[in-house]
Amino acid sequence: MEELRSPKQRLSSAEPSKRSRLPWALPQLRVAVVNGCSAEGVAVAELFAGAGLRVTAIDPRRDAGKQMASLLGIRYAEADTSSPESLRTALDSTLRAWRDIDAVICLDMPKHLLTTVAGALSDYRRIFPRISSYESRIILVTAGAADRETAGAIEMEGNIIQEIVAEEDTAPDTTARLCLFLALPVNSSLHRITV
């Protein structure tokens, strides 16, 4: 699980990526994408990496993950994303490599694993407190109606919880753009978007 971009390929947060064509500069965020080899995950990873952000795709599909990592210049962590232990191991590995994760984007992740994600981030921060002013967040992407389990949850163990409730036929690039929108520092007060 190594980052495949060379230091020359990493983009400065002061300069938006030419590939992303974003009209603004983003802070240098570290983003983990759970189920990152799904169609939505690939779109999210491509958009975030294209914007110069550091991305780890966490997914059980090894061949697809390694191929995506080499094509996009991101990290890949193999994990059974339905298992709390396996997911925690992948998150801990990424935390050790990067010293923190600013946003975790959870695509089609069972809701009971939300506590695993929040716990991994908060346990790490108890040992190594954040020095960044960026408020970390967990962005859930769910299909269909809003889940009552996460309804009203705006914070868990010091992490902002945000949710995108998308229809089954929502295009992956639309989901990716909404994830990027929620990850912007100024949008920490938004907690649910329905499309």
BELVENJO-V596126 format. One record per backbone hydrogen bond with DSSP energy under -1.0 kcal/mol. NH is the residue of the N-H (numbers start at 1). CO is the residue of the C=O. Records with the same first field share a line. If there is no record, write none. Layout:
# BELVENJO-V596126
NH = CO ; CO
This chain:
# BELVENJO-V596126
9 = 6
10 = 6
15 = 12
21 = 17
29 = 27
31 = 54
32 = 103
33 = 56
34 = 105
35 = 58
36 = 58
38 = 35
42 = 38
43 = 39
44 = 40
45 = 41
46 = 42
47 = 43
48 = 44
49 = 45
50 = 46
51 = 47
52 = 49
53 = 48
54 = 29
56 = 31
57 = 75
58 = 33
59 = 77
62 = 60
65 = 61
66 = 62
67 = 63
68 = 64
69 = 65
70 = 66
71 = 67
72 = 68
73 = 69
74 = 69
75 = 55
77 = 57
79 = 59
81 = 79
83 = 80
87 = 83
88 = 84
89 = 85
90 = 86
91 = 87
92 = 88
93 = 89
94 = 90
95 = 91
96 = 92
97 = 93
98 = 94
99 = 95
102 = 30
103 = 30
104 = 137
105 = 32
106 = 139
107 = 34
108 = 141
113 = 110
114 = 111
117 = 113
118 = 114
119 = 115
120 = 116
121 = 117
122 = 118
123 = 119
124 = 120
125 = 121
126 = 122
127 = 123
128 = 124
137 = 102
138 = 160
139 = 104
140 = 162
141 = 106
142 = 164
144 = 166
151 = 147
153 = 150
156 = 159
159 = 156
160 = 136
161 = 154
162 = 138
163 = 191
164 = 140
165 = 193
166 = 142
170 = 167
175 = 171
176 = 172
177 = 173
178 = 174
179 = 175
180 = 176
181 = 177
182 = 178
183 = 179
187 = 184
188 = 185
190 = 187
193 = 163
195 = 165
